[in-house]
């Protein structure tokens, strides 16, 4: 992340679990225009199975653009909240469903992906700073 500028700073809120400050960094797609659409607080309102997301992505891939961003805690103190959200989703093998998107964002999912996990094939090839 040292060579990248963040495109957004705000909160991620998982109701009754944690809320923390994070920055978003571009990975692939039109993430810079996406940044203008993000609210100050991103609310995780539910969970969805990865299979359901990948089936949905298959149906939309030709008609919708996928934008990928990476979240990173702003400070070491915020790493606790970041880890809580990651653990919460990963232990349930679920993606988070973001519920407060605006009209320019059709669907928004938070995917727990560890540094050892490969990029899911459905998201390749990456077209951006990675």
N, C-alpha and C positions, 0 to 999 in steps of 0.2 A: 504493500500500500504506500510505500515511501515515495514512489514516483507519481502517484495519482492524487488529484484533488477530489475532495468529497463533493457530491452533488446535492446533498441534503443533510441537515442536522435536525433531529427531533426526538420524540419519544416513541418507544414501542410499549404498548400496554397489553398485558395478558391479565384480564380481570381476575381478581382475587389470587393472583400468583405473583406478579411483579410488574413494575414499570421502570424503564431505564432510558437514559439518554444514549443515543447512538448516531453514527454517521453512516451515510450510504455512499458506496463507491461504484462506479460503472464497471460492468463486466462485459455485457454484450447487448447489442440492439440500441434503440433510441433512448438510452437512459437519461440523457441530458434534458430532453423534453419531458420525460417522465418526472423529473425532479420538480418541475413547475406545478405538477398536479398533486403532489403529495401533501397531505395535511400536516399540521404540527405534531399531532399524535396519531400514530397508526395503531388501530385497535384490532387485536386478534379475537374474533368473535366465535370461532368454532374450529373444528378439526375435520380433515378430509383424508381419505386413504390415498396414497400415492397412485395406486392403480386407477382410481377414478379421475385423478388429475391427468395422468398420461393418456387415458382414453379420450378425455376432453381435448387435450392438446392435439392429439391425432386428428380430431374432427375439425379443429380450427386452423391448423398449421398453414394451410394455403391462403386463408382469408384474413388472418390476424398476425400482427407482428409481436414477437416475444421480446420483452426487454428484461434483462437480468441485472440485478444489482446485488451488492454484498454489503451486509451491515457489519459494523464493527463498533464496539463500545468506545465512548469518548474518553473515559478515564479508567484507571485500574479499579476504582470503586464501582463503576458501572458493569464490570465484568461479571459480578455476582448475578445481576439481573439477566444479563446476556446468557450466562450458563444455565440459569433456571429455565428460560424459554427453550433453549436448545435441548436440555434434559427432558423437559416436559413433553416436547413433540417427539423427540427421538425414541424415548422409552415407550411411547404409544404407537410408534411407527406411523405417524401422521404428519401432514403438512398443516400449517396454520392458515385459516381463511381470514383474510382482512375484510372487515365489514364496512369501513368508512371510505370507500373509494369514491371518486367523482366520475362524471360522465366520460372523461377521456380514457379511463382505465376500465376495461371490461371486467377483468377478474384479476385478483392479486393474492398470491399464495406465498407463505413463508416456509421455506424448505430447510429442515435441519440437515446440513451437510458438513461432516467433519473434514479436517484437513487431509485425512487419509482416504476419504471416499473419492471415487472417480466421479467426474462430471456425468450426470445421467445422459445416455446417448440421445434421448429425445431433445436435449438442449444443444447438441452439437450440430454443425460447427459453430464455435463462438466467433462473433464478428464484432470485435471491440477490443478494449485494452486488456481484457482477461482478468 
